[in-house]
Protein backbone atom coordinates (compact mmCIF):
# COMPACT_ATOMS: atom_id res chain seq x y z
CA UNK A 1 0.00 0.00 0.00
CA UNK A 2 1.56 3.31 -1.08
CA UNK A 3 2.11 6.26 1.25
CA UNK A 4 -0.64 8.45 -0.29
CA UNK A 5 -3.32 5.82 0.40
CA UNK A 6 -2.02 5.30 3.95
CA UNK A 7 -2.08 9.04 4.52
CA UNK A 8 -5.64 9.25 3.20
CA UNK A 9 -6.78 6.40 5.49
CA UNK A 10 -5.05 8.00 8.47
CA UNK A 11 -6.60 11.39 7.67
CA UNK A 12 -10.09 9.93 7.35
CA UNK A 13 -9.66 7.99 10.61
CA UNK A 14 -8.41 11.10 12.40
CA UNK A 15 -11.34 13.10 11.07
CA UNK A 16 -13.78 10.40 12.19
CA UNK A 17 -12.27 10.27 15.68
CA UNK A 18 -12.35 14.07 16.02
CA UNK A 19 -15.95 14.19 14.82
CA UNK A 20 -17.02 11.96 17.72
CA UNK A 21 -15.62 14.22 20.46
CA UNK A 22 -16.54 17.71 21.49
CA UNK A 23 -14.20 20.35 20.15
CA UNK A 24 -14.35 24.09 19.77
CA UNK A 25 -15.51 25.56 16.50
CA UNK A 26 -17.28 28.58 15.02
CA UNK A 27 -21.03 28.98 14.43
CA UNK A 28 -20.35 29.50 10.73
CA UNK A 29 -18.94 25.97 10.51
CA UNK A 30 -22.40 24.61 11.31
CA UNK A 31 -24.31 27.24 9.30
CA UNK A 32 -25.28 29.42 12.26
CA UNK A 33 -25.17 33.21 12.44
CA UNK A 34 -22.42 34.15 14.93
CA UNK A 35 -23.16 37.88 15.13
CA UNK A 36 -26.84 37.23 15.76
CA UNK A 37 -26.03 34.72 18.53
CA UNK A 38 -23.60 36.92 20.43
CA UNK A 39 -25.72 40.05 20.13
CA UNK A 40 -28.91 38.39 21.33
CA UNK A 41 -27.41 36.26 24.13
CA UNK A 42 -25.32 39.18 25.43
CA UNK A 43 -28.44 41.32 25.57
CA UNK A 44 -30.60 38.73 27.36
CA UNK A 45 -28.01 37.79 29.97
CA UNK A 46 -26.74 41.31 30.66
CA UNK A 47 -30.33 42.37 31.29
CA UNK A 48 -30.93 39.30 33.48
CA UNK A 49 -27.93 40.13 35.67
CA UNK A 50 -29.04 43.77 35.88
CA UNK A 51 -32.47 42.59 37.06
CA UNK A 52 -30.85 40.22 39.58
CA UNK A 53 -31.99 36.95 38.08
CA UNK A 54 -28.52 35.76 39.14
CA UNK A 55 -25.13 37.42 39.82
CA UNK A 56 -23.40 35.44 37.09
CA UNK A 57 -23.98 32.79 34.44
CA UNK A 58 -22.32 30.77 31.75
CA UNK A 59 -23.70 29.16 28.63
CA UNK A 60 -22.19 26.39 26.51
CA UNK A 61 -23.76 25.25 23.25
CA UNK A 62 -22.54 22.47 20.98
CA UNK A 63 -23.82 21.84 17.48
CA UNK A 64 -22.74 18.71 15.61
CA UNK A 65 -20.05 18.01 18.25
CA UNK A 66 -18.61 21.52 17.88
CA UNK A 67 -18.74 23.93 20.80
CA UNK A 68 -19.88 27.01 18.94
CA UNK A 69 -20.62 29.11 22.02
CA UNK A 70 -19.09 29.07 25.50
CA UNK A 71 -19.23 32.34 27.34
CA UNK A 72 -19.35 33.59 30.94
CA UNK A 73 -21.12 36.67 32.28
CA UNK A 74 -21.11 38.47 35.59
CA UNK A 75 -19.65 37.45 38.93
CA UNK A 76 -19.97 34.77 41.58
CA UNK A 77 -21.77 37.22 43.89
CA UNK A 78 -23.24 40.70 43.65
CA UNK A 79 -20.16 42.27 45.25
CA UNK A 80 -18.50 41.85 41.82
CA UNK A 81 -15.24 40.50 43.27
CA UNK A 82 -14.83 37.22 41.40
CA UNK A 83 -15.73 36.92 37.74
CA UNK A 84 -17.39 33.80 36.40
CA UNK A 85 -14.82 31.63 34.61
CA UNK A 86 -15.48 28.98 31.98
CA UNK A 87 -14.12 26.16 34.17
CA UNK A 88 -16.10 27.09 37.31
CA UNK A 89 -17.87 24.29 39.14
CA UNK A 90 -21.58 24.59 40.01
CA UNK A 91 -24.00 22.86 42.36
CA UNK A 92 -26.19 21.14 39.76
CA UNK A 93 -29.22 20.58 42.03
CA UNK A 94 -31.87 18.42 40.27
CA UNK A 95 -29.75 18.10 37.13
CA UNK A 96 -28.14 15.45 39.37
CA UNK A 97 -31.13 13.21 38.63
CA UNK A 98 -30.19 12.64 34.98
CA UNK A 99 -26.39 12.79 35.41
CA UNK A 100 -26.16 10.72 38.61
CA UNK A 101 -28.59 7.82 39.14
CA UNK A 102 -30.18 7.80 35.68
CA UNK A 103 -27.16 6.68 33.62
CA UNK A 104 -26.59 3.93 36.17
CA UNK A 105 -30.23 2.83 35.94
CA UNK A 106 -30.07 2.81 32.14
CA UNK A 107 -26.89 0.71 32.16
CA UNK A 108 -28.42 -1.77 34.62
CA UNK A 109 -31.51 -1.90 32.39
CA UNK A 110 -29.25 -2.61 29.41
CA UNK A 111 -27.73 -5.49 31.33
CA UNK A 112 -31.12 -6.98 32.18
CA UNK A 113 -30.71 -6.29 35.89
CA UNK A 114 -33.69 -3.91 35.96
CA UNK A 115 -37.10 -4.30 34.34
CA UNK A 116 -38.81 -0.90 34.15
CA UNK A 117 -42.20 -2.55 33.69
CA UNK A 118 -41.81 -4.55 36.90
CA UNK A 119 -42.84 -3.26 40.34
CA UNK A 120 -40.23 -1.01 41.89
CA UNK A 121 -40.68 -3.12 45.05
CA UNK A 122 -38.67 -5.84 43.26
CA UNK A 123 -35.64 -3.57 43.74
CA UNK A 124 -36.64 -1.75 46.94
CA UNK A 125 -37.76 -4.60 49.19
CA UNK A 126 -39.42 -2.53 52.00
CA UNK A 127 -42.15 -1.58 49.52
CA UNK A 128 -43.19 -5.24 49.19
CA UNK A 129 -45.08 -4.86 52.48
CA UNK A 130 -46.55 -1.42 51.70
CA UNK A 131 -50.03 -1.85 50.23
CA UNK A 132 -49.97 1.55 48.50
CA UNK A 133 -46.56 1.01 46.90
CA UNK A 134 -45.95 -2.68 46.25
CA UNK A 135 -47.47 -2.61 42.74
CA UNK A 136 -46.08 0.73 41.54
CA UNK A 137 -44.01 0.09 38.42
CA UNK A 138 -40.51 1.42 37.99
CA UNK A 139 -41.73 3.11 34.80
CA UNK A 140 -44.50 4.98 36.62
CA UNK A 141 -42.05 6.20 39.25
CA UNK A 142 -39.39 7.35 36.76
CA UNK A 143 -42.05 9.19 34.74
CA UNK A 144 -43.50 10.90 37.84
CA UNK A 145 -46.76 9.07 37.20
CA UNK A 146 -46.96 7.01 40.39
CA UNK A 147 -48.63 9.54 42.68
CA UNK A 148 -45.74 9.78 45.14
CA UNK A 149 -45.49 12.75 47.50
CA UNK A 150 -43.48 15.50 45.76
CA UNK A 151 -41.12 16.33 48.63
CA UNK A 152 -40.55 15.62 52.32
CA UNK A 153 -38.76 18.19 54.48
CA UNK A 154 -36.46 15.91 56.49
CA UNK A 155 -34.76 18.94 58.01
CA UNK A 156 -37.72 19.23 60.40
CA UNK A 157 -36.64 15.89 61.91
CA UNK A 158 -33.19 17.16 62.90
CA UNK A 159 -34.14 20.64 64.15
CA UNK A 160 -36.00 21.63 67.30
CA UNK A 161 -38.77 24.22 67.28
CA UNK A 162 -36.19 26.88 68.15
CA UNK A 163 -34.24 25.79 65.02
CA UNK A 164 -31.38 24.40 67.09
CA UNK A 165 -30.19 20.92 66.04
CA UNK A 166 -31.33 17.81 67.86
CA UNK A 167 -28.11 16.50 69.36
CA UNK A 168 -29.16 12.86 68.93
CA UNK A 169 -29.01 13.40 65.16
CA UNK A 170 -26.52 16.26 64.69
CA UNK A 171 -23.02 16.88 66.08
CA UNK A 172 -20.45 19.58 65.45
CA UNK A 173 -17.61 17.06 65.22
CA UNK A 174 -17.28 13.65 63.64
CA UNK A 175 -17.25 10.42 65.63
CA UNK A 176 -17.76 6.71 65.00
CA UNK A 177 -21.53 7.10 64.60
CA UNK A 178 -21.40 10.58 63.03
CA UNK A 179 -19.23 10.28 59.92
CA UNK A 180 -21.79 11.69 57.46
CA UNK A 181 -20.88 15.33 56.88
CA UNK A 182 -23.56 17.76 55.71
CA UNK A 183 -21.57 21.00 56.03
CA UNK A 184 -18.64 22.56 57.85
CA UNK A 185 -19.15 21.64 61.49
CA UNK A 186 -22.36 19.66 60.82
CA UNK A 187 -22.22 15.88 61.09
CA UNK A 188 -25.34 13.75 60.75
CA UNK A 189 -25.82 10.46 62.54
CA UNK A 190 -25.02 7.71 60.06
CA UNK A 191 -28.26 5.86 60.80
CA UNK A 192 -30.37 8.95 60.10
CA UNK A 193 -30.38 7.86 56.46
CA UNK A 194 -32.36 4.77 57.54
CA UNK A 195 -34.88 7.05 59.23
CA UNK A 196 -35.28 8.93 55.95
CA UNK A 197 -35.88 5.63 54.14
CA UNK A 198 -38.53 4.62 56.68
CA UNK A 199 -40.36 7.94 56.31
CA UNK A 200 -40.35 7.56 52.52
CA UNK A 201 -41.56 3.98 52.83
CA UNK A 202 -44.51 5.15 54.96
CA UNK A 203 -45.36 8.18 52.80
CA UNK A 204 -48.74 8.55 51.14
CA UNK A 205 -49.52 7.72 47.52
CA UNK A 206 -52.24 9.42 45.52
CA UNK A 207 -54.88 7.15 44.04
CA UNK A 208 -55.08 9.43 41.01
CA UNK A 209 -52.42 8.42 38.51
CA UNK A 210 -51.39 11.58 36.74
CA UNK A 211 -48.24 13.64 36.39
CA UNK A 212 -46.95 14.80 39.77
CA UNK A 213 -43.25 15.58 40.05
CA UNK A 214 -41.62 13.75 42.95
CA UNK A 215 -37.98 13.54 43.97
CA UNK A 216 -38.53 10.93 46.70
CA UNK A 217 -37.46 7.85 44.75
CA UNK A 218 -34.20 9.58 43.78
CA UNK A 219 -33.21 9.50 47.44
CA UNK A 220 -33.49 5.71 47.27
CA UNK A 221 -31.66 5.08 43.99
CA UNK A 222 -28.04 5.33 45.27
CA UNK A 223 -28.54 2.43 47.69
CA UNK A 224 -30.55 0.51 45.12
CA UNK A 225 -27.83 0.98 42.50
CA UNK A 226 -25.14 -0.10 44.96
CA UNK A 227 -27.16 -3.19 45.95
CA UNK A 228 -27.88 -4.29 42.37
CA UNK A 229 -24.43 -3.54 40.92
CA UNK A 230 -22.40 -4.67 43.93
CA UNK A 231 -20.41 -1.43 43.59
CA UNK A 232 -20.61 1.73 45.64
CA UNK A 233 -22.87 4.29 43.90
CA UNK A 234 -20.24 7.01 43.46
CA UNK A 235 -17.59 4.50 42.37
CA UNK A 236 -20.03 2.98 39.87
CA UNK A 237 -20.62 6.41 38.28
CA UNK A 238 -16.92 7.23 38.19
CA UNK A 239 -15.87 3.87 36.72
CA UNK A 240 -18.60 3.56 34.10
CA UNK A 241 -19.20 7.17 33.06
CA UNK A 242 -17.28 10.12 34.47
CA UNK A 243 -13.73 8.74 34.20
CA UNK A 244 -14.03 7.26 30.68
CA UNK A 245 -15.73 10.49 29.54
CA UNK A 246 -12.82 12.44 31.14
CA UNK A 247 -15.43 14.44 33.07
CA UNK A 248 -13.11 15.02 36.02
CA UNK A 249 -15.17 17.68 37.82
CA UNK A 250 -18.37 15.61 37.96
CA UNK A 251 -18.87 14.21 41.45
CA UNK A 252 -20.17 14.70 44.96
CA UNK A 253 -18.78 16.50 48.07
CA UNK A 254 -16.32 18.79 46.26
CA UNK A 255 -15.12 20.30 49.56
CA UNK A 256 -13.28 17.04 50.15
CA UNK A 257 -11.46 17.29 46.80
CA UNK A 258 -8.57 19.46 45.70
CA UNK A 259 -10.03 21.25 42.67
CA UNK A 260 -8.15 24.10 41.06
CA UNK A 261 -11.47 25.23 39.62
CA UNK A 262 -13.45 27.78 41.58
CA UNK A 263 -16.75 26.56 43.05
CA UNK A 264 -19.61 29.02 42.62
CA UNK A 265 -21.53 29.77 45.85
CA UNK A 266 -25.25 29.11 46.07
CA UNK A 267 -27.27 30.53 48.97
CA UNK A 268 -26.56 32.51 52.14
CA UNK A 269 -28.45 30.11 54.41
CA UNK A 270 -29.83 31.99 57.40
CA UNK A 271 -32.07 29.12 58.52
CA UNK A 272 -29.93 26.01 59.11
CA UNK A 273 -26.29 26.37 58.16
CA UNK A 274 -26.08 30.04 59.15
CA UNK A 275 -23.45 30.57 56.49
CA UNK A 276 -22.74 30.88 52.78
CA UNK A 277 -23.41 27.51 51.10
CA UNK A 278 -20.64 27.07 48.60
CA UNK A 279 -18.74 23.80 48.28
CA UNK A 280 -21.35 21.73 50.11
CA UNK A 281 -24.63 20.74 48.49
CA UNK A 282 -27.43 23.30 48.75
CA UNK A 283 -30.36 20.85 48.86
CA UNK A 284 -31.11 20.01 52.49
CA UNK A 285 -32.26 16.43 51.87
CA UNK A 286 -29.11 15.60 49.92
CA UNK A 287 -27.06 17.29 52.65
CA UNK A 288 -28.65 15.09 55.31
CA UNK A 289 -27.47 12.08 53.29
CA UNK A 290 -23.90 13.33 53.53
CA UNK A 291 -24.05 15.18 50.22
CA UNK A 292 -24.34 11.98 48.19
CA UNK A 293 -27.81 11.42 46.79
CA UNK A 294 -29.77 10.89 43.61
CA UNK A 295 -32.01 13.94 43.87
CA UNK A 296 -29.17 16.50 44.20
CA UNK A 297 -25.57 16.75 45.35
CA UNK A 298 -23.69 16.48 42.06
CA UNK A 299 -21.27 19.28 41.14
CA UNK A 300 -19.59 19.86 37.80
CA UNK A 301 -18.37 22.24 35.11
CA UNK A 302 -20.13 23.17 31.89
CA UNK A 303 -17.61 21.27 29.76
CA UNK A 304 -17.99 18.04 31.71
CA UNK A 305 -21.77 18.32 31.62
CA UNK A 306 -21.56 18.87 27.87
CA UNK A 307 -19.66 15.59 27.46
CA UNK A 308 -22.32 13.45 29.11
CA UNK A 309 -25.15 15.38 27.42
CA UNK A 310 -23.42 14.92 24.05
CA UNK A 311 -23.21 11.20 24.80
CA UNK A 312 -26.97 11.25 25.42
CA UNK A 313 -27.53 13.29 22.27
CA UNK A 314 -25.63 10.59 20.34
CA UNK A 315 -27.96 7.98 21.90
CA UNK A 316 -25.30 6.55 24.19
CA UNK A 317 -22.22 6.89 22.00
CA UNK A 318 -19.22 9.17 22.57
CA UNK A 319 -15.56 9.03 21.54
CA UNK A 320 -15.60 5.51 20.10
CA UNK A 321 -17.46 4.03 23.07
CA UNK A 322 -21.09 2.95 23.48
CA UNK A 323 -21.95 3.75 27.11
CA UNK A 324 -25.67 2.97 26.93
CA UNK A 325 -27.48 1.25 24.07
CA UNK A 326 -29.34 3.34 21.52
CA UNK A 327 -32.47 1.30 22.20
CA UNK A 328 -32.36 2.18 25.91
CA UNK A 329 -31.72 5.91 25.36
CA UNK A 330 -34.60 6.12 22.91
CA UNK A 331 -36.91 4.38 25.37
CA UNK A 332 -35.94 6.55 28.33
CA UNK A 333 -36.14 9.80 26.36
CA UNK A 334 -39.59 9.28 24.86
CA UNK A 335 -42.84 10.53 26.42
CA UNK A 336 -44.23 7.59 28.42
CA UNK A 337 -47.78 8.66 29.29
CA UNK A 338 -48.87 11.19 26.63
CA UNK A 339 -52.56 10.35 26.84
CA UNK A 340 -53.05 11.94 30.24
CA UNK A 341 -50.96 15.05 29.72
CA UNK A 342 -47.69 13.77 31.19
CA UNK A 343 -44.79 15.12 29.13
CA UNK A 344 -42.05 13.22 30.98
CA UNK A 345 -39.72 10.52 29.77
CA UNK A 346 -38.10 8.08 32.19
CA UNK A 347 -36.20 10.39 34.50
CA UNK A 348 -35.72 12.90 31.70
CA UNK A 349 -37.78 16.04 31.32
CA UNK A 350 -39.35 16.71 27.93
CA UNK A 351 -40.91 19.72 26.18
CA UNK A 352 -44.44 20.67 27.16
CA UNK A 353 -46.99 18.79 25.07
CA UNK A 354 -47.83 21.15 22.20
CA UNK A 355 -44.75 23.21 23.06
CA UNK A 356 -44.11 24.17 19.42
CA UNK A 357 -47.44 26.03 19.31
CA UNK A 358 -46.73 28.19 22.38
CA UNK A 359 -45.24 31.69 22.57
CA UNK A 360 -41.83 31.94 24.26
CA UNK A 361 -43.33 33.30 27.50
CA UNK A 362 -45.41 30.12 27.94
CA UNK A 363 -43.16 27.50 26.35
CA UNK A 364 -40.84 25.07 28.13
CA UNK A 365 -38.17 25.01 27.02
CA UNK A 366 -37.82 27.02 23.78
CA UNK A 367 -40.74 26.32 21.41
CA UNK A 368 -38.33 25.38 18.61
CA UNK A 369 -36.85 22.31 20.31
CA UNK A 370 -37.76 19.02 18.70
CA UNK A 371 -40.17 16.52 20.32
CA UNK A 372 -37.19 14.14 20.59
CA UNK A 373 -35.29 16.57 22.82
CA UNK A 374 -34.83 16.07 26.56
CA UNK A 375 -32.98 17.35 29.61
CA UNK A 376 -33.57 18.64 33.13
CA UNK A 377 -33.48 21.82 35.18
CA UNK A 378 -32.09 22.46 38.65
CA UNK A 379 -33.38 24.56 41.56
CA UNK A 380 -30.10 26.47 41.89
CA UNK A 381 -30.46 27.88 38.36
CA UNK A 382 -29.00 25.11 36.22
CA UNK A 383 -30.39 23.62 33.01
CA UNK A 384 -29.17 21.05 30.48
CA UNK A 385 -30.87 19.98 27.25
CA UNK A 386 -30.03 17.71 24.32
CA UNK A 387 -31.77 17.73 20.96
CA UNK A 388 -30.75 14.75 18.77
CA UNK A 389 -32.85 15.92 15.83
CA UNK A 390 -30.96 19.23 15.64
CA UNK A 391 -27.70 17.77 17.03
CA UNK A 392 -27.68 20.51 19.65
CA UNK A 393 -26.52 20.42 23.28
CA UNK A 394 -27.40 23.35 25.55
CA UNK A 395 -25.81 23.93 28.99
CA UNK A 396 -26.89 26.83 31.22
CA UNK A 397 -25.28 27.28 34.65
CA UNK A 398 -26.18 29.99 37.14
CA UNK A 399 -26.60 30.47 40.89
CA UNK A 400 -30.00 32.12 40.89
CA UNK A 401 -30.52 31.25 44.60
CA UNK A 402 -27.81 33.73 45.60
CA UNK A 403 -28.16 35.41 48.01
CA UNK A 404 -31.41 33.56 48.72
CA UNK A 405 -34.00 31.39 47.01
CA UNK A 406 -36.60 34.17 46.90
CA UNK A 407 -34.88 35.48 43.74
CA UNK A 408 -37.16 34.19 40.98
CA UNK A 409 -36.45 36.41 37.99
CA UNK A 410 -34.86 33.50 36.17
CA UNK A 411 -38.44 32.19 35.95
CA UNK A 412 -40.28 35.51 35.77
CA UNK A 413 -38.17 36.65 32.82
CA UNK A 414 -38.08 33.16 31.26
CA UNK A 415 -34.33 33.49 30.81
CA UNK A 416 -33.31 29.92 29.98
CA UNK A 417 -35.85 29.28 27.19
CA UNK A 418 -35.11 32.73 25.72
CA UNK A 419 -31.38 32.05 25.52
CA UNK A 420 -31.95 28.56 24.16
CA UNK A 421 -34.28 29.95 21.49
CA UNK A 422 -31.53 32.19 20.12
CA UNK A 423 -29.57 29.19 18.85
CA UNK A 424 -32.54 27.76 16.98
CA UNK A 425 -33.25 31.17 15.46
CA UNK A 426 -29.60 31.39 14.44
CA UNK A 427 -30.02 28.21 12.38
CA UNK A 428 -32.88 29.76 10.47
CA UNK A 429 -30.94 33.00 9.95
CA UNK A 430 -28.29 31.14 8.00
CA UNK A 431 -30.79 29.58 5.57
Residue, then its C-alpha position, 0 to 999 in steps of 0.5 A: x500500500x503506497x504512502x498516499x493511500x495510507x495518509x488518506x486512510x489516516x486522515x479519514x480515521x483522524x477526522x472520524x475520531x475528532x468528529x465523535x468528540x466535542x471540540x471548539x468551532x465557530x457557528x459559521x462551521x455549522x451554518x449558524x449566524x455568529x453575530x446574531x447569537x452573540x448580540x442576542x445572548x449578550x443582551x438577554x443575559x446582561x439584562x438578566x444580571x441587571x435585574x438580579x436573576x442571578x449574579x453570574x452565568x455561563x452558557x455552553x452550546x454544541x452543534x454537531x459536536x462543535x462547541x460554537x458558544x461558550x461564554x461567561x457573564x457576571x460574577x460569583x456574587x453581587x459584590x463583583x469581586x470574582x468573575x465567572x470563569x469557563x471552568x467554574x464548578x456549580x451545584x447542579x441541584x436536580x440536574x443530578x437526577x439525569x447525570x447521577x442515578x439515571x445513567x446507572x439505571x439505564x446501564x443496569x436496564x441494558x444489562x437486564x438487571x432492571x425491568x422498568x415494567x416490573x414493580x419497583x418493590x422488586x428492587x426496593x424490598x421494604x415496599x413489598x409490604x406497603x399496600x400503597x406502593x408494592x405494585x407501583x411500576x418502575x416506569x411509573x415512578x421514573x415518569x412521575x406518574x406514580x402519585x408519590x409525595x413531591x417532597x418531604x422536608x427531612x430537616x424538620x426531623x433534625x431541628x428543634x422548634x427553636x431551630x437548634x439541632x437535635x443532638x441525637x441526630x446532629x453533632x459539630x464534630x465527627x465520631x464513630x456514629x457521626x461520619x456523614x458530613x452535611x456542612x462545615x461543622x455539621x455531622x449527621x448520625x449515620x443511621x439517620x439515612x435509615x430514618x429517611x428511608x422509613x419515612x419515605x416507605x410510609x409516605x402517602x400515595x395518591x390514588x389518582x395516577x397523573x403527572x406529579x413531580x416527585x424527587x422521593x425515589x431519587x433519594x433511594x436510587x443510590x442504595x438501590x444501584x449499589x445493591x444491584x451492581x455490587x459497587x458503591x454508587x459514586x464509584x459505579x458512576x466514576x468507573x462507568x461514566x465520568x472517568x471514561x468520559x474524562x469528566x473530572x469535575x463531575x462528582x459529589x462533596x467537592x469540599x473534600x477534593x482538591x479542585x483548582x477550579x473555583x466553586x460558585x456559591x449558592x445561597x446565604x443560608x440563614x435558617x440552618x447552616x447560618x453561612x454561605x453555602x458554597x462547596x457543600x450541596x445546597x439541597x437540604x435532603x441531599x445534605x442530610x445524606x452526607x451530600x451523596x444522593x440521587x435527587x441532588x448533590x452532584x457538582x460539575x463544570x459546563x464542559x464536563x456536563x456537555x460531554x455526558x449530554x453529548x453522549x446522550x444526544x448521540x444515543x449513548x455513544x461518545x468518543x468511540x465508546x457505546x456507554x448505553x445502548x441506543x435502544x435504551x436511550x430512545x426508550x428513556x427519552x420518549x414521552x411515556x404517558x402522553x394520553x393523560x398530559x404527562x410530558x415526561x420521559x423516564x427520568x428525563x424532562x421533555x418539552x411541554x406537550x404542544x410546546x411548538x405552538x406556544x409563545x416563548x413566555x409560555x413555552x418550556x423550554x424554547x418552542x423550537x426544540x424538537x419533540x425528541x429533545x430532553x434534559x432537566x433543570x435544577x433549583x439552583x439555576x442550572x439547566x441542560x438539554x439535548x436535541x438529537x434531531x438538531x444535534x444541539x446540546x445546551x448547557x446553562x449554569x447559574x446560581x439564581x438562589x444567591x443570596x437567597x431562594x426568593x430570587x425568581x427572575x430567572x423564571x419571571x423573565x423566562x431566561x433559559x428558554x429565551x437564551x436557548x431559542x436564540x440558537x434555533x433562530x440562528x439556524x434559520x438565519x443562516x438559511 
